[in-house]
């Protein structure tokens, strides 16, 4: 699943927002805000954005596993569904 990371500023705070679809059709949204002083520490900002992406991937895996567990089908068929 592809997620988009957006950036916008409001009231002196820069927000990074991640949005994307989950395998069950619902939407995933999360955001983090940084003040101008916090943006000076680029390595921490980059690490937090990477964490946002990894949290999205974890949510996708969790939903995918729940969807696969809810399917009433033979075991060999469950292995074919990703």
C-alpha positions, 0 to 999 in steps of 0.5 A, spaced: 500 500 500 502 506 498 502 512 503 503 519 501 507 524 506 504 531 506 507 537 509 504 544 511 505 549 516 499 552 521 500 557 526 508 557 526 508 549 527 510 545 521 506 538 520 508 532 517 502 528 515 501 521 512 495 518 509 494 512 506 489 506 505 489 500 509 487 493 506 480 493 509 478 499 505 479 504 511 483 510 511 490 511 515 491 518 518 497 520 522 501 527 523 506 530 527 508 537 528 514 541 529 516 548 531 521 552 528 526 550 533 525 543 533 526 543 525 533 545 526 534 538 528 533 535 522 536 528 524 530 527 529 525 530 524 527 525 519 527 519 524 520 521 526 518 521 519 521 514 518 517 512 524 510 515 521 512 510 515 513 504 519 507 505 524 503 505 517 506 499 515 505 495 521 498 497 521 497 495 514 500 488 516 496 488 522 489 489 518 492 484 513 493 479 518 486 480 521 483 480 514 486 473 512 484 470 519 477 472 518 476 468 511 472 462 512 476 457 507 480 451 507 487 452 509 490 451 502 486 457 500 488 462 505 495 461 503 494 464 496 490 470 499 495 476 501 
